[in-house]
């Protein structure tokens, strides 16, 4: 990775990267995209966190979305 996308494009970039790594497609149950699966009790959606690991790989994790409109990007240090 040389330059990260802007925050508005990060989820899309992570999805494309993950799908390409998995061979271009991934089968999952349709209810994995339901509001109950994607949302939180207060109605906000989850966010994706990018972590950089010691071996140079990256970890994508689902985390609760920060409240408000200033979510942006958060980077975790090497784990």
N, C-alpha and C positions, 0 to 999 in steps of 0.2 A: 504494500500500500504506500503510495507516495503522497497523495492528497485526499483527504476525506471530503465527502460531499457536504453541502450545506445541510443544516438540520432538517429542513423541509424535505430533502431528498434522501435522508439517511435510512429510513425504514425501507424504502424502495430498493436502495442499493444493497442493504443487508438481505432482503428477500431474494434478489437476483443472485447475489453471491452464494447464498445457501442452496438455492435450487441448482445452480451450475455445479456446485460441489457434489450434489447428490445425483448428478447425471441429467439434470434438466427438468425433472418433475418429481413429485412426491404425492402419493395417495394418502388421503386422510378422510375421516368421516365428515360429512357435511356439517354436522352440529359443532364441529370444532370452530366454526366461524359464527356461531350464534351469539346474540348479545350477552347471554349468561356466561359464555366462555371467554369473550373478549373484554367484557366490562368488569367493573368492581362494584361493591355494594352501593357506593354513592353515585353510580352512573358514569364514572369516568373510565376511559379506556386504559389499557396497560401500555407500557412503553418498552422499548428494546434497549438493553444496555450492552455496550461493546466493551469487553475487557481484553487486555493484552496479556498473554500468558508468558511465563519464563522461556518456554521453548520457541517463541516467535509466532505461535498460533494466536488466533483470536477466539474469544468465547462470546456468543450471543446469548443473552438471558432475558427473560420476560420479567419485568418489575412493575409495580404500581406507578402510574403516571403521576408526576408531581402536580399538586393543585395549582390552579391559576393558569395563565397563559405564558409563563416564562420558563417552560420546561427545558427547552434548548437541548444541548448535548452535555452529558456528563461522562468523563473518561475515568476509568479506574486504573490504578497503577498495575504494574506487573504483579501477578499472584504467585 
